[in-house]
Amino acid sequence: MTAARPTVVIIGAGFGGLYAARKLAGQPVDVVLIDRHNFHTFSPLLYQVATSGLDPSEVAYPVRAIFRNKGNVRILLGEVQTIDRAAKTVTVAYDSTQRVERYDYLIVAAGSKTHYFGLDQIETHGFELKDLADAVVLRNHTLKLFEYAAWADDLALRQALTTVVIVGGGPTGLEMAGALYELYVHVLHNEFAKQLGDFKGRVILVEMQDHLLQPYPKRLQAAARRQLENLGVEVILGRSVVDAAPDHVALDDGTVIPTYTLVWAAGVKASPVAEMLDVPLERGGRVPVRPTMQLIGDDDVYVAGDMAHLLDKEGKPYPMLIPVAKQQGMLAARNILRRLKGEPQRDFKYIDRGIMATIGRSRAVAWIFYKIQLTGFLAWLAWLGLHLITLVGFRNRLNVLVNWAWNYFTYDRSVRLILEHSPHEQELPALADGFLLASIPEPEPELVREV
């Protein structure tokens, strides 16, 4: 340490970084929390923003408001450009301005990004769901396609415009598929009935494995598939998407599905910030760390959350899950405080309360403490309760609860707004009566209103 009051720089205001900063708030350290957004996002509910169930501000909370009364925590909005471990500095850029922040201790918790496994066409034409901007862009796109379908006289084109292919049989894929189909059936179908008649959209879930929800027991895997199919989602197992274009996707068995919407939920990898640490990375670009969450070869750098590669008792890396990120972030902060007190650091011990995934209205699967298997309504209630408790901010919890109750009793979705700024071009065909759709605008969305 070079200062009487050490500085801890935290990169990332996701779950790992946020909980690390909370643990350090009010302690004898100066904290600089860096993120490219001025809000923390509750990522498990992004799919509800994408499917018009929740407003963006209900799943996000301004970071400055969280630490408003914490005098030792400073927020810095910007993008990390470089990490110089020798000089113990982090270079941050905001717009055209750069600044250098010096640290005594560094916690890197920049999260993850979508992994397309080198499939360039899918990356070009697919939609992802990693942050709030992705969710609003996908919401705009979905709503606009129904508006375009109302112009189309050709039934095949109308079907393609209202068909969504979701790739990935994990919780994100299932949640997105179920919520989107319910939006189609209970809301958009009724609102467009005068123009589309009995015509309904299609939601197709594609998974390369022969089952859904890889870590779950077979009973819950089967229950998840059954609930999806009973809802109306088409499930294709044992197939992978190998190519995509603006108007179709192709599977590895030669099947071509006409669609203008491909949602990719099939993989994630560590944030590119990991490469700035200049160390050999593990699979998925993750950073190898010691059980204390310290970077191997640098005691003053800690890595937490999706970026950290740490093996569990079975020799497998801890999964990229929110509870893991929270607990690792808090441990990194606690270990820094222990060092300052001259106390020994502790190793990471994951407290795992189980896993769950929701599929739609009164449909879910849950494996509580890896002992109790729940399906259907009980699992859905467990999922609702956990996510309400975990949301940041009382106002957010109240608004989400009211919206969920409204959606449940009325079958309605309250946030069906198309918000557009600058357009992103995507080719579309000419429609009837000489009306040409050259592109679908997919804007940078209006994100969060700070209240």
TIMIMAR-406592 format. One record per residue (C-alpha): residue in one letter; x, y, z. Coordinates in steps of 0.5 Angstrom, whole numbers, plus 2048, in hexadecimal, padded with zeros to 3 digits. Layout:
REM residues N
AXYZ ...
REM end
This chain:
REM residues 451
M800800800 T8028077FE A7FD80B802 A7FA80B809 R7F480A806 P7F4805800 T7F08057FA V7EC8007F7 V7EA8007F0 I7E47FC7EE I7E37FA7E7 G7DB7F97E5 A7D57FA7E9 G7D27F47E8 F7D07EF7EE G7D77ED7EF G7DA7F47EF L7D47F77F2 Y7D47F37F8 A7DB7F47F9 A7DA7FB7F9 R7D57FA7FE K7D97F6803 L7DF7FC802 A7DA802803 G7DB80580A Q7E280280B P7E980580C V7EA805804 D7E88097FE V7E48067F9 V7E48077F1 L7DE8037EE I7DF8037E6 D7D98017E1 R7D78037DA H7D08047DD N7CE8097E2 F7C98037E5 H7C97FC7E8 T7C57F77E4 F7C17F17E7 S7C37ED7E1 P7BE7E77E2 L7B87EB7E0 L7BB7EE7DA Y7B67E97D6 Q7B07EC7D9 V7B27F37D6 A7B47F07D0 T7AD7ED7D0 S7A97F37D2 G7A87F17D9 L7AC7F67DD D7AE7FD7DC P7B67FE7DB S7B68027E2 E7B37FC7E6 V7B97F87E4 A7BE7FD7E5 Y7C18027EB P7C58087EB V7CC8067EE R7CD80D7F0 A7C680C7F4 I7C98067F7 F7CF8097FA R7CC8107FB N7CE810803 K7D480C802 G7DA812802 N7DF80D801 V7DC80A7FA R7DD80E7F4 I7DA80C7EE L7DD80D7E7 L7D980C7E0 G7DE80A7DB E7E18047D7 V7E78017D9 Q7ED8017D4 T7F37FE7D7 I7F57FB7DE D7FD7FC7E0 R7FE7F87E5 A8057FA7E6 A8038017E7 K7FD7FF7EA T7F98037E6 V7F28037E2 T7F18077DC V7EA8097DB A7E680D7D5 Y7E08117D5 D7DE8137CE S7E48177CC T7E78187D3 Q7EC8137D6 R7EF8137DD V7F380E7E1 E7F180B7E8 R7F68097ED Y7F58037F1 D7F87FF7F7 Y7F37F97F6 L7EF7F87F0 I7E97F47F0 V7E77F27E8 A7E07F07E8 A7DE7F27E1 G7D97EC7DF S7D87E87D9 K7D67E97D2 T7D27E57CD H7D67DF7C9 Y7D57DE7C2 F7DA7D87C1 G7DD7DB7BB L7D67DB7B7 D7D77E27B4 Q7D07E27B0 I7CC7E07B7 E7D07E67BA T7CE7EB7B5 H7C77E97B4 G7C57E67BB F7C37EA7C1 E7C67E97C8 L7C37EA7CF K7C97ED7D3 D7C77F47D5 L7C27F97D6 A7C37FB7CF D7C27F47CC A7BC7F37CF V7B97FA7CD V7BB7F97C6 L7B87F27C6 R7B27F57C8 N7B17FA7C3 H7B37F57BD T7AE7F07C0 L7A87F57C0 K7AA7F87B9 L7AA7F17B6 F7A37F17B8 E7A17F77B5 Y7A57F57AF A7A17EF7AE A79A7F37AE W79D7F67A8 A79F7EF7A5 D79A7EC7A0 D79E7E679F L79D7E07A4 A7A47DD7A4 L7A77E47A5 R7A27E67AB Q7A47DF7AE A7AB7E17AD L7AA7E87B0 T7A77E57B6 T7AC7DF7B7 V7B17DF7BD V7B77DA7BD I7BA7DA7C4 V7C17D67C4 G7C37D37CB G7BF7CE7D0 G7C27D17D6 P7BD7D67DB T7BE7DC7D7 G7BB7D87D0 L7B67D57D4 E7B47DC7D8 M7B47E07D1 A7B07DA7CD G7AA7DA7D2 A7AA7E17D3 L7AA7E37CC Y7A57DE7CA E7A07E07D0 L7A17E77CD Y79F7E57C6 V7997E17C8 H7967E57CE V7977EC7CB L79A7ED7C4 H7957E87C1 N78F7EB7C4 E7927F27C2 F7937F07BB A78D7EC7BA K7897F17B5 Q78F7F07B1 L7927EA7B2 G78C7E67B3 D78E7DF7B7 F7957DF7B5 K79A7DE7BA G7A17DF7BB R7A67D97BC V7AB7D97C1 I7B17D37C0 L7B67D17C5 V7BC7CD7C2 E7C17CA7C7 M7C77C67C4 Q7C67C17CA D7C17BB7CB H7BE7BF7D1 L7BD7C67D4 L7C07C97DA Q7C77C57DA P7C87C57E2 Y7C17C37E4 P7BF7BC7E6 K7BB7B87E0 R7B47B97E3 L7B57C07E3 Q7B87C07DC A7B27BC7DA A7AD7C17DE A7B07C77DB R7AF7C47D4 R7A87C27D5 Q7A67C97D8 L7A97CD7D2 E7A57C87CD N79F7C97D1 L79F7D07D0 G7A07D07C9 V7A87D17C8 E7AB7CC7C3 V7B17C97C5 I7B67C67C1 L7BC7C27C4 G7C27BF7C2 R7C37C47BC S7C77CA7BC V7C77D07B8 V7CC7D17B3 D7CB7D77AF A7C67DD7AF A7C47E27AA P7BF7E87AB D7B97E47A9 H7BB7DD7AB V7BF7D87AF A7C27D27AD L7C37CB7B2 D7C87C67B1 D7C37C17AE G7C27C67A8 T7BB7C87AB V7BA7D07A9 I7B67D47AE P7B37DA7AB T7B47E07B0 Y7B67E77B1 T7B77E67B9 L7BD7E17BB V7BE7E27C3 W7C57DF7C5 A7C57DC7CC A7CA7D77CB G7D07D97CE V7D47DE7D2 K7DC7E07D3 A7E07E47D8 S7E07EC7D6 P7E67EE7D2 V7E87F27D8 A7EB7EB7DA E7F07EC7D4 M7F37F27D7 L7F67EF7DD D7FB7EB7D9 V7FB7E47DB P7F97DE7D8 L7F27DD7D8 E7ED7D67D9 R7E87D47D5 G7E37D97D3 G7E87DF7D4 R7E77DE7DC V7ED7E07E1 P7F07DB7E5 V7F07DD7EC R7F27DA7F3 P7EC7D87F8 T7ED7DF7FB M7EB7E27F5 Q7F27E57F4 L7F57E57ED I7FB7E07EC G8017E47EC D7FE7EA7EF D7FC7EA7F6 D7F97F17F5 V7F47F07F0 Y7EE7EC7F1 V7E97E97EC A7E27E77ED G7DB7E57EA D7DB7E27E3 M7E27E47E1 A7E57E07E7 H7E77D97E5 L7E77D57EC L7E67CD7EC D7E17CA7F1 K7E27C47F5 E7E07C07EF G7E67C37EB K7E17C77E7 P7E17CF7E6 Y7DB7D27EA P7D67D47E6 M7D47DB7E3 L7CF7DD7E8 I7CC7E37EC P7CD7DF7F2 V7D47DD7F1 A7D67E47EF K7D37E77F5 Q7D67E37FA Q7DD7E47F6 G7DC7EB7F6 M7DB7EB7FD L7E17E77FF A7E67EB7FB A7E47F17FF R7E47ED805 N7EB7EB804 I7ED7F2802 L7EB7F4809 R7EE7EE80C R7F57F0809 L7F47F780C K7F37F4813 G7F97EF812 E7F47E9812 P7F47E380E Q7F07E3808 R7EB7DE807 D7E97D9801 F7E37D97FD K7DE7D47FF Y7D77D57FB I7D17D47FE D7CC7D27F9 R7C57D27FB G7C37CE7F4 I7C07D07ED M7BA7D27EA A7B77D57E3 T7B07D77E1 I7AD7D67DB G7A67DA7DB R7A07DB7DF S7A07D67E5 R7A57D27E1 A7AC7D17E4 V7B17CC7E7 A7B57CC7ED W7BA7C87F0 I7BB7CB7F8 F7C17CA7FB Y7C27C47F6 K7BD7C07FA I7B67C27F9 Q7B47C27F2 L7AE7C77F0 T7AA7C77EA G7A47CC7E7 F7A17D17EC L7A57CF7F2 A7AB7D07EE W7A97D67EB L7A77D97F2 A7AE7D87F5 W7B17DB7EF L7AD7E17F0 G7AE7E27F7 L7B67E17F6 H7B67E67F0 L7B27EB7F4 I7B77EB7FA T7BD7EC7F6 L7BB7F27F2 V7BE7F87F4 G7BA7FE7F7 F7B37FE7FA R7B08027F5 N7B27FC7F0 R7B07F77F4 L7A97FA7F5 N7A87FC7ED V7AA7F57EB L7A57F27F0 V7A07F67ED N7A17F57E6 W7A27ED7E7 A79B7EE7EB W7987F27E5 N79B7ED7E0 Y7987E77E3 F7917E97E4 T7907ED7DE Y7957E97D9 D7977F07D7 R79E7F27D6 S79F7FA7D8 V7A57FC7D4 R7A47FB7CD L7A78017CA I7AC8027C4 L7B18077C6 E7B68097C0 H7BC80D7BF S7C180C7BA P7BF8067B5 H7C37FF7B5 E7C27FD7AE Q7BF7F67AC E7BD7F47A6 L7B57F27A5 P7B17F079E A7AC7F579B L7A57F479D A79F7F5799 D79C7FB796 G7A37FD794 F7A57FF79C L7AC7FD79C L7AF7FB7A3 A7B77FC7A2 S7B97FC7A9 I7B67FB7B0 P7B98007B5 E7BC7FD7BB P7BE8037BF E7C38057C5 P7BD8057CA E7BB8097CF L7BD8067D5 V7BC8087DC R7B880E7DF E7BC8107E5 V7B78117EB 
REM end
